[in-house]
Amino acid sequence: MPYGFFPVALAALAAAALPSRPVLVESAGQTTALARKLVLERIDAIAREGHCSAQFGQARIDLDRVRRTALRTRFYNSQGPEGNLRFSEVVGKAASPDGRLRELSRSLTADAFVLGYQEGSGYVRTKHVVLGRGYFEQPDSREGSLRPTTGEEKQALLLHEVLHIALDVDDDDLTRRRLCPLRLLAFCRRGAGGSEAAGSE
Ligand SMILES: [Zn+2]
């Protein structure tokens, strides 16, 4: 196919020359779709279970608001291709240093965290959540080995991050409301098994 070859080769070159950002954004779109699905399942389960939704009501947390926030939050897998995205590309604000999500994730002990920045005397939480290694793997009971996190652990961690955004509060406040992942699981237990997902931001 001598006539077909050249244009195809040119097209391949043109594609290679394009910036990788659209690909990364598309990849993050998949991460977002998956994470949203998981956290919305959790929120719906809480809403359905009377005891659980009562606990949220007592803590003055509007589950509809949490649901709306989850639908507007974007999630990034720092361990995958979108880990190459820089803070400024995701948040749309200049940063110095303008770290890549992978680097930011490595520099924190959190399993997941909300991207935010200082503005004047206040701290601005964005609707961008970075998923660190701890979202995907946790230490096994056997020393040194790792096991994949369970769906339940992922849901608890995602919900914790969405609560940071929906309520605009830090970990101290979430802990005061007894809403750290471990306690969420304790009073809204579904199935067996504790979570090692503490230490999130
Ligand atoms: Zn937190």
Residues whose N, C-alpha, C, O or C-beta is under 5 A from the ligand:
A	BS01	ZN	D171 S200 E201
